[in-house]
């Protein structure tokens, strides 16, 4: 699983800042409290064993959205 997580993080950070922010917002991963927090620190929360990893559904949704954005660009 570690390689999958690494691939996800790599793909996420290859997206533009605006696209990354859009994904985090759409999935309710970021809130107003996260204003000014770097994306890398926010991502750490949802990746196992992050503090926001309540369930795998959030991670799966995140994986799917990142891949959708990459698919749109090809």
C-alpha positions in Angstrom: 0.0 0.0 0.0 2.9 2.3 0.7 3.7 2.5 -3.1 0.1 3.4 -3.9 0.1 6.2 -1.3 3.4 7.5 -2.7 2.0 7.4 -6.3 -1.2 9.3 -5.1 0.8 12.0 -3.4 3.1 12.4 -6.4 0.1 12.7 -8.8 -1.7 15.1 -6.4 1.3 17.4 -6.2 1.7 17.4 -10.0 -1.6 19.1 -10.3 -1.9 22.8 -10.2 -2.4 24.6 -6.9 -5.9 25.6 -7.9 -6.9 22.0 -8.9 -5.4 20.6 -5.7 -7.4 23.2 -3.7 -10.6 22.4 -5.6 -10.2 18.7 -4.8 -9.6 19.3 -1.1 -12.6 21.6 -1.0 -15.0 19.3 -2.9 -14.1 16.4 -0.6 -14.4 18.6 2.6 -10.9 17.8 3.5 -10.1 21.5 4.1 -12.1 24.0 6.1 -11.9 27.7 6.9 -9.6 26.7 9.8 -7.0 25.4 7.2 -6.5 28.9 5.7 -2.8 29.3 5.1 -2.0 25.7 5.9 0.2 24.0 3.2 -1.4 21.3 1.2 1.4 18.9 2.2 0.3 19.3 5.9 -3.4 18.8 5.0 -2.6 15.7 3.0 -0.8 14.1 5.9 -4.1 14.2 7.8 -6.0 11.9 5.5 -3.2 9.5 4.6 -2.8 6.5 7.0 -2.1 6.9 9.9 -3.2 10.5 9.7 -5.5 12.0 12.2 -8.4 12.5 9.8 -8.3 9.0 8.4 -11.7 8.2 9.9 -12.4 5.7 7.2 -11.0 4.6 3.9 -13.8 6.2 1.9 -12.2 9.6 2.2 -8.9 8.2 0.9 -10.7 6.4 -1.9 -12.6 9.5 -2.9 -9.4 11.5 -2.9 -7.7 8.9 -5.0 -10.5 9.0 -7.6 -10.6 12.8 -7.8 -6.9 13.0 -8.3 -7.0 10.4 -11.1 -10.0 12.2 -12.7 -8.1 15.4 -12.9 -5.1 13.7 -14.5 -7.4 11.9 -16.9 -9.0 15.2 -17.9 -5.5 16.5 -18.9 -4.6 13.6 -21.2 
